[in-house]
Amino acid sequence: MKHVALSLLIVFLGCNRTESGSTANDTAPSATDTSVPQGDLEFAQTVAMANLCEIKAGQFAIEKTTNPKYKEFAQIMVAQHTEILAALEKIARDQHFTQPDKLDGEFLTLYETLTTTADGQFDDVYREQMISTHISALMLFSKEAYSGKDPELKKFAEKWMPTIEHHLQMATALPACT
């Protein structure tokens, strides 16, 4: 599980950039598409991908878990991450940059790990992923809120940071199954 947390931290902090400074993701928007600074675009790209992953993971968890507390948590993750993604998509439309619409890279790996986890281990893996991803997301949102250049994305990060923090609190409060 520590490997998953480290991988998530690397993904969320944008360390998956190539030597040229662009992301390793082929769907990353270019600076020529919009006036939004590249670092802010990378934040938006990562957040969009993370939300897609949270939504898909939550939908899968709703079907997979038998624990009512996990099911309730997953339903909240789907609803609130859908709301966060919609708010980000509005900013993307208004500022003329594209967002990913499917999982790839580390986010696809996270989701695939979850979907291939044995039944008896599912809740523990889901809980650990939710804790790790929300810790990483808090760091990402904090960085954008305090040092981002684009006013709309900074405002977005500031607005949603308390929600992400609450998600982390909820994930850590889930009962460990092992």
DOKOLLO-669502 format. One record per residue: residue in one letter; x, y, z of N, C-alpha, C in turn; residue number from 1. Coordinates in steps of 0.2 Angstrom, whole numbers, padded with zeros to 4 digits. Layout:
BEGIN
A/X/Y/Z/X/Y/Z/X/Y/Z/NUM
...
//
This chain:
BEGIN
M/0004/-0006/0000/0000/0000/0000/0004/0006/0000/1
K/0010/0006/0003/0015/0012/0003/0017/0014/-0004/2
H/0018/0009/-0008/0019/0010/-0015/0014/0014/-0019/3
V/0008/0012/-0017/0002/0015/-0020/0002/0023/-0018/4
A/0003/0024/-0012/0003/0031/-0009/0008/0035/-0012/5
L/0014/0032/-0013/0020/0036/-0016/0018/0037/-0024/6
S/0016/0032/-0027/0014/0033/-0034/0009/0039/-0035/7
L/0004/0039/-0030/-0001/0044/-0031/0001/0051/-0029/8
L/0006/0051/-0025/0009/0058/-0023/0013/0060/-0029/9
I/0016/0056/-0033/0020/0058/-0039/0015/0060/-0044/10
V/0010/0057/-0045/0005/0059/-0050/0002/0065/-0048/11
F/-0001/0066/-0042/-0004/0072/-0040/0000/0078/-0040/12
L/0007/0077/-0039/0011/0083/-0038/0014/0085/-0045/13
G/0012/0081/-0050/0014/0083/-0057/0021/0081/-0059/14
C/0023/0076/-0055/0030/0074/-0057/0031/0069/-0063/15
N/0025/0068/-0066/0025/0064/-0072/0026/0068/-0078/16
R/0030/0073/-0077/0032/0078/-0083/0038/0075/-0087/17
T/0038/0076/-0093/0044/0074/-0097/0049/0079/-0096/18
E/0055/0078/-0099/0061/0083/-0098/0059/0089/-0101/19
S/0055/0089/-0106/0053/0096/-0110/0048/0100/-0106/20
G/0046/0097/-0100/0041/0101/-0096/0034/0099/-0097/21
S/0032/0095/-0102/0025/0094/-0104/0024/0087/-0100/22
T/0017/0086/-0099/0015/0080/-0095/0016/0074/-0100/23
A/0017/0068/-0097/0018/0062/-0101/0011/0060/-0104/24
N/0006/0063/-0102/-0001/0062/-0104/-0002/0065/-0111/25
D/-0004/0061/-0116/-0005/0064/-0123/-0011/0068/-0123/26
T/-0016/0068/-0118/-0022/0072/-0119/-0021/0079/-0115/27
A/-0015/0081/-0113/-0013/0087/-0109/-0014/0093/-0114/28
P/-0018/0098/-0112/-0019/0104/-0116/-0013/0107/-0117/29
S/-0012/0111/-0123/-0006/0115/-0124/-0008/0122/-0122/30
A/-0002/0126/-0121/-0003/0133/-0119/-0005/0137/-0125/31
T/-0005/0134/-0131/-0007/0138/-0136/-0015/0138/-0137/32
D/-0018/0134/-0134/-0026/0133/-0134/-0029/0138/-0129/33
T/-0026/0141/-0125/-0029/0145/-0120/-0023/0150/-0117/34
S/-0026/0155/-0113/-0021/0160/-0110/-0019/0157/-0103/35
V/-0022/0152/-0101/-0021/0149/-0094/-0013/0146/-0094/36
P/-0010/0148/-0089/-0003/0146/-0088/-0002/0138/-0088/37
Q/0003/0136/-0090/0004/0129/-0091/0004/0125/-0084/38
G/0006/0128/-0079/0006/0124/-0072/-0001/0124/-0070/39
D/-0005/0129/-0071/-0012/0129/-0070/-0016/0123/-0074/40
L/-0014/0123/-0080/-0017/0118/-0085/-0016/0111/-0082/41
E/-0009/0110/-0080/-0008/0103/-0077/-0012/0102/-0071/42
F/-0013/0107/-0067/-0017/0106/-0061/-0024/0104/-0063/43
A/-0027/0107/-0068/-0034/0106/-0070/-0034/0099/-0073/44
Q/-0029/0097/-0077/-0028/0090/-0080/-0028/0085/-0075/45
T/-0024/0086/-0070/-0023/0081/-0065/-0030/0080/-0061/46
V/-0033/0086/-0059/-0039/0086/-0055/-0045/0082/-0059/47
A/-0045/0084/-0065/-0050/0081/-0069/-0049/0073/-0069/48
M/-0043/0071/-0071/-0042/0064/-0071/-0043/0060/-0064/49
A/-0041/0064/-0059/-0042/0061/-0052/-0050/0061/-0050/50
N/-0054/0066/-0052/-0061/0065/-0051/-0064/0060/-0055/51
L/-0062/0059/-0062/-0064/0053/-0066/-0063/0047/-0062/52
C/-0057/0046/-0059/-0055/0040/-0056/-0059/0039/-0049/53
E/-0060/0044/-0046/-0064/0044/-0039/-0072/0042/-0041/54
I/-0074/0045/-0046/-0081/0043/-0048/-0082/0036/-0050/55
K/-0077/0033/-0055/-0077/0026/-0057/-0076/0022/-0051/56
A/-0071/0023/-0047/-0070/0019/-0041/-0076/0019/-0036/57
G/-0079/0024/-0035/-0085/0025/-0031/-0091/0020/-0034/58
Q/-0092/0021/-0040/-0097/0017/-0044/-0096/0010/-0043/59
F/-0089/0008/-0044/-0087/0001/-0043/-0088/-0001/-0036/60
A/-0086/0003/-0031/-0087/0001/-0024/-0094/0000/-0022/61
I/-0098/0004/-0025/-0106/0004/-0023/-0108/-0004/-0025/62
E/-0106/-0006/-0030/-0108/-0013/-0032/-0104/-0018/-0029/63
K/-0098/-0017/-0027/-0093/-0022/-0025/-0094/-0023/-0017/64
T/-0094/-0018/-0013/-0094/-0019/-0006/-0100/-0021/-0003/65
T/-0100/-0025/0002/-0105/-0027/0006/-0106/-0023/0013/66
N/-0101/-0019/0014/-0101/-0015/0020/-0106/-0009/0019/67
P/-0111/-0008/0023/-0115/-0002/0022/-0111/0005/0023/68
K/-0107/0005/0027/-0103/0011/0028/-0098/0013/0022/69
Y/-0096/0008/0019/-0092/0009/0013/-0096/0011/0007/70
K/-0102/0008/0007/-0107/0009/0001/-0109/0017/0002/71
E/-0111/0019/0008/-0113/0026/0009/-0107/0031/0007/72
F/-0101/0029/0009/-0095/0033/0007/-0094/0033/0000/73
A/-0095/0028/-0003/-0094/0028/-0011/-0099/0032/-0014/74
Q/-0105/0032/-0012/-0111/0036/-0015/-0109/0043/-0014/75
I/-0107/0045/-0008/-0105/0052/-0007/-0099/0054/-0012/76
M/-0094/0049/-0013/-0088/0051/-0017/-0091/0052/-0024/77
V/-0095/0048/-0027/-0098/0048/-0033/-0102/0055/-0034/78
A/-0106/0057/-0030/-0110/0063/-0030/-0106/0069/-0030/79
Q/-0101/0069/-0025/-0097/0075/-0024/-0092/0076/-0029/80
H/-0089/0071/-0031/-0083/0071/-0036/-0086/0073/-0043/81
T/-0093/0071/-0044/-0096/0073/-0050/-0097/0080/-0050/82
E/-0099/0083/-0044/-0100/0090/-0044/-0094/0094/-0045/83
I/-0088/0092/-0042/-0082/0095/-0043/-0080/0095/-0050/84
L/-0080/0089/-0053/-0079/0088/-0060/-0083/0093/-0065/85
A/-0089/0094/-0063/-0093/0098/-0067/-0091/0106/-0066/86
A/-0089/0108/-0060/-0087/0114/-0059/-0080/0116/-0063/87
L/-0076/0111/-0063/-0070/0111/-0067/-0071/0111/-0074/88
E/-0076/0107/-0077/-0077/0107/-0084/-0080/0114/-0086/89
K/-0084/0118/-0082/-0086/0124/-0083/-0080/0129/-0084/90
I/-0076/0129/-0080/-0070/0133/-0080/-0066/0131/-0087/91
A/-0065/0125/-0088/-0062/0123/-0095/-0065/0126/-0101/92
R/-0072/0125/-0101/-0076/0128/-0107/-0075/0136/-0107/93
D/-0076/0139/-0101/-0075/0146/-0101/-0068/0149/-0103/94
Q/-0063/0145/-0102/-0056/0147/-0103/-0053/0143/-0109/95
H/-0057/0139/-0112/-0055/0136/-0119/-0049/0131/-0118/96
F/-0050/0127/-0113/-0045/0121/-0113/-0049/0115/-0112/97
T/-0046/0109/-0115/-0049/0103/-0115/-0047/0099/-0108/98
Q/-0051/0094/-0106/-0050/0090/-0101/-0051/0083/-0103/99
P/-0048/0078/-0099/-0048/0071/-0101/-0055/0069/-0100/100
D/-0057/0064/-0104/-0064/0061/-0103/-0063/0053/-0102/101
K/-0057/0051/-0101/-0056/0044/-0099/-0050/0043/-0095/102
L/-0049/0038/-0091/-0044/0037/-0087/-0038/0034/-0091/103
D/-0032/0036/-0089/-0026/0034/-0092/-0020/0034/-0087/104
G/-0014/0032/-0088/-0008/0032/-0084/-0010/0029/-0077/105
E/-0007/0032/-0072/-0007/0030/-0065/-0015/0030/-0063/106
F/-0019/0034/-0065/-0026/0034/-0063/-0029/0027/-0066/107
L/-0028/0025/-0072/-0031/0019/-0075/-0028/0013/-0071/108
T/-0021/0014/-0069/-0018/0008/-0065/-0022/0008/-0058/109
L/-0023/0013/-0055/-0027/0013/-0048/-0033/0010/-0049/110
Y/-0037/0012/-0054/-0044/0009/-0055/-0043/0002/-0057/111
E/-0039/0000/-0061/-0038/-0007/-0062/-0036/-0012/-0056/112
T/-0032/-0009/-0052/-0030/-0012/-0046/-0036/-0013/-0042/113
L/-0040/-0008/-0041/-0046/-0009/-0037/-0051/-0014/-0040/114
T/-0052/-0014/-0047/-0057/-0019/-0050/-0054/-0026/-0050/115
T/-0048/-0027/-0049/-0045/-0034/-0049/-0043/-0036/-0042/116
T/-0045/-0033/-0037/-0044/-0035/-0030/-0049/-0040/-0028/117
A/-0046/-0045/-0024/-0051/-0051/-0022/-0056/-0048/-0017/118
D/-0062/-0051/-0017/-0067/-0049/-0013/-0066/-0048/-0006/119
G/-0062/-0052/-0003/-0060/-0051/0004/-0056/-0046/0006/120
Q/-0052/-0043/0001/-0048/-0037/0002/-0050/-0031/-0001/121
F/-0056/-0031/-0004/-0058/-0025/-0008/-0059/-0019/-0003/122
D/-0062/-0020/0002/-0064/-0014/0007/-0057/-0011/0009/123
D/-0052/-0015/0011/-0046/-0012/0013/-0042/-0008/0008/124
V/-0042/-0011/0002/-0039/-0008/-0004/-0042/-0001/-0006/125
Y/-0049/-0001/-0006/-0053/0005/-0007/-0051/0010/-0002/126
R/-0052/0008/0004/-0050/0013/0010/-0043/0016/0009/127
E/-0039/0012/0008/-0032/0014/0007/-0031/0019/0001/128
Q/-0034/0017/-0004/-0034/0021/-0010/-0037/0028/-0009/129
M/-0043/0028/-0005/-0046/0034/-0004/-0042/0039/0001/130
I/-0039/0036/0006/-0035/0040/0010/-0029/0043/0006/131
S/-0025/0038/0003/-0019/0041/-0001/-0021/0046/-0006/132
T/-0027/0045/-0010/-0028/0050/-0015/-0030/0056/-0013/133
H/-0034/0056/-0007/-0036/0062/-0004/-0031/0066/-0001/134
I/-0026/0063/0002/-0020/0066/0005/-0016/0070/-0001/135
S/-0015/0066/-0006/-0012/0069/-0012/-0016/0075/-0015/136
A/-0022/0074/-0015/-0027/0079/-0018/-0026/0086/-0014/137
L/-0026/0085/-0007/-0026/0091/-0003/-0019/0094/-0004/138
M/-0014/0091/-0005/-0007/0094/-0007/-0008/0098/-0014/139
L/-0011/0095/-0018/-0012/0098/-0025/-0016/0104/-0025/140
F/-0022/0103/-0022/-0026/0109/-0021/-0023/0115/-0017/141
S/-0019/0113/-0012/-0016/0118/-0008/-0011/0122/-0012/142
K/-0007/0118/-0016/-0002/0121/-0020/-0005/0126/-0025/143
E/-0011/0124/-0028/-0014/0128/-0033/-0017/0134/-0029/144
A/-0020/0133/-0024/-0023/0139/-0020/-0018/0144/-0018/145
Y/-0012/0142/-0016/-0007/0147/-0014/-0002/0149/-0019/146
S/-0001/0146/-0024/0004/0148/-0029/0001/0147/-0036/147
G/-0005/0146/-0038/-0007/0145/-0045/-0007/0152/-0047/148
K/-0007/0153/-0054/-0007/0159/-0057/-0014/0161/-0060/149
D/-0018/0156/-0062/-0025/0158/-0065/-0030/0159/-0059/150
P/-0033/0165/-0059/-0038/0167/-0054/-0043/0162/-0053/151
E/-0046/0160/-0058/-0052/0155/-0058/-0050/0148/-0055/152
L/-0044/0146/-0057/-0042/0139/-0055/-0040/0140/-0047/153
K/-0037/0145/-0045/-0035/0147/-0038/-0042/0147/-0034/154
K/-0047/0150/-0037/-0053/0151/-0033/-0056/0144/-0033/155
F/-0056/0140/-0038/-0059/0133/-0038/-0055/0129/-0033/156
A/-0049/0129/-0032/-0045/0125/-0027/-0047/0127/-0020/157
E/-0047/0134/-0019/-0049/0136/-0013/-0056/0134/-0011/158
K/-0061/0134/-0015/-0068/0132/-0014/-0068/0125/-0012/159
W/-0065/0120/-0016/-0066/0113/-0015/-0061/0110/-0010/160
M/-0056/0114/-0008/-0051/0111/-0003/-0054/0108/0003/161
P/-0059/0112/0006/-0063/0109/0012/-0066/0103/0011/162
T/-0069/0102/0005/-0073/0096/0003/-0068/0090/0003/163
I/-0062/0091/0000/-0057/0086/-0001/-0055/0084/0006/164
E/-0054/0089/0010/-0052/0087/0017/-0057/0083/0021/165
H/-0063/0085/0020/-0069/0081/0023/-0069/0074/0020/166
H/-0067/0073/0014/-0067/0066/0011/-0062/0062/0014/167
L/-0056/0065/0016/-0050/0062/0019/-0052/0060/0026/168
Q/-0056/0064/0030/-0058/0063/0036/-0063/0057/0036/169
M/-0068/0057/0031/-0072/0051/0030/-0069/0045/0029/170
A/-0064/0045/0024/-0060/0039/0022/-0056/0036/0028/171
T/-0053/0040/0032/-0049/0038/0038/-0054/0035/0043/172
A/-0060/0037/0043/-0065/0035/0048/-0068/0028/0046/173
L/-0068/0026/0040/-0070/0020/0038/-0067/0014/0042/174
P/-0071/0009/0044/-0068/0004/0048/-0063/0000/0044/175
A/-0057/-0001/0047/-0052/-0006/0044/-0055/-0013/0044/176
C/-0054/-0017/0039/-0057/-0023/0039/-0052/-0029/0040/177
T/-0046/-0027/0041/-0041/-0033/0042/-0039/-0033/0049/178
//
